[in-house]
């Protein structure tokens, strides 16, 4: 059953030394929000660069950025990841 909201979850599987950069933030925001009209577009990955976090913070409606630590805490019985 759906409540009518559009949500697109992006999972990025990169090597631990290769973090998600700001270009991904801009791409997901533009594609999922503007083109697909999604209300939410969380990105789940191992980690984000500081530039990606800054780019996200500067958006009118920041995306939900969830890193592996937050996801791991949730899987271990902690509270759901809030993202950044």
N, C-alpha and C positions, 0 to 999 in steps of 0.2 A: 504494500500500500504506500502511496506517496502523498505528500502534502503539497505538491506542486512546485517546490523549490528546485532550482537547478544547481547542482553541486558537481564539480569536477575535481577529483583527487589526482594529483600528479605525484607519482613515485619516481624518484631518480636514483638509479643504482650506479654510483660512481665508485672508483677506487678510493680508499680512505684518504689518500693524499690529494684527491681531485674534488674540491668542494664546489657546490653550486654557486655560480657567479651571478652578477646583477643582470646579465642578458637574459637569463632564464626567468628572473622575476618580471622583467618587462614583457617578455614573450607570453608568459602565462597570464599576466594581467591583461594584456591586449587581446589575446585570443579568447580566453575564457570569459572575461568580463564584457568586453566590447562586442565580440562576434557571437559567442554562444549565450550571452546574457546570464551567466551563472551568478548566483548570489554569493557563493563561497567557492574558493579555489585553493584549498590547502596544498602545500608541497611537502612531501615527506622524503627525507634523504639523510645521509650520514652527517653532513655539516654544511654550513653556509659561510661564504667569505664575509668579512666585515662590510665590504662594498655592497654585497647583496642585501645584507641586513639594513644598511643605510638606505638603499634604493627602495626597499619595501616600506620602511618607515616614512618615506617621503610621498608615498602614494596617498591619494584622497581616501581610499579604503584599503588599508594594508591587507595583504594576503596572510594566511595562517602558515607560518613556517615551523615545521616540526622536525627536529633533528633526532638522531638515533638515541641520544641519552633520554630525551623526553618519552620517546616511544618505548624504550626499554623499561623505564619506571612504570609505565602503564601496564605493560605485559607482565611485570612482576607483581602486580596487584596494587600499584599506586593509582593515583588519580589520573584521569585522562589528560593527555598533553594539551596545554593551552596554546602552545606555539609562541611566536614572537610577533 
